[in-house]
Amino acid sequence: MVAVTLGPMTHHTDTNPGAGVDWDAESVTFDDEPDHGLRDPVVREAWAARMAAWLPRQASDVLDVGCGTGSLSLLASERGHRVTGVDASRRMVELARAKLAGRDAVFLLGDAAAPPVGEERFDVLICRHVLWALPEPGRVLRHWRGLLRPGGRLVLVEGRWGTLSPVGLPAERLAALVEPLVAGLTVEPLSGDARLWGREVDDERYAVVATA
């Protein structure tokens, strides 16, 4: 499995868009991107506000798949949630552990498509720019749905990037994959909020928030 973390990737094949990416090597500069490291206070606050809206108000168990260096995990932890992060890059996991040292958070090395969490179940599963790069997204979503407790929530931040050879998941397709698995969902456009990305963007970026 290829580690797929918080942003769209530039190397891909027809069967696995993440093939050939060395995410341990990419981890060195990964947080330099505004929406990865969230070092810009404006960008950080924009993501913090979204997370506040997407996550339950009460302390909950959150599974962050393809967690990368743990930036979204940190925002969830700061709101009092208990976080389990999973990533296939050993170095990403090490950075996430350091970023959330001393917090109620655990980071596991493993496959985002099949997180190594055993029988544990969660109130929220969140991923950002992960699902589009995994083979058989419908199958992955069914597995993820099974990791939720009754009434749990999927928060899927995705997009479609590029013009000549676009990659990603259009919102309409992802919503169609999720809808049969849940009681209800909303699609939240994100492209228009430049604060999230540290710049203006003209591609399709969105969140599907679904309740099981």
PyMOL commands that set and color helices and strands:
alter all, ss='L'
color gray80, all
select helices_A, chain A and resi 23-30+34-37+41-54+71-78+90-99+131-133+137-146+171-181+194-197
alter helices_A, ss='H'
color red, helices_A
select strands_A, chain A and resi 61-65+82-87+105-109+122-128+148-161+167-168+184-189+204-211
alter strands_A, ss='S'
color yellow, strands_A
deselect
rebuild
show_as cartoon
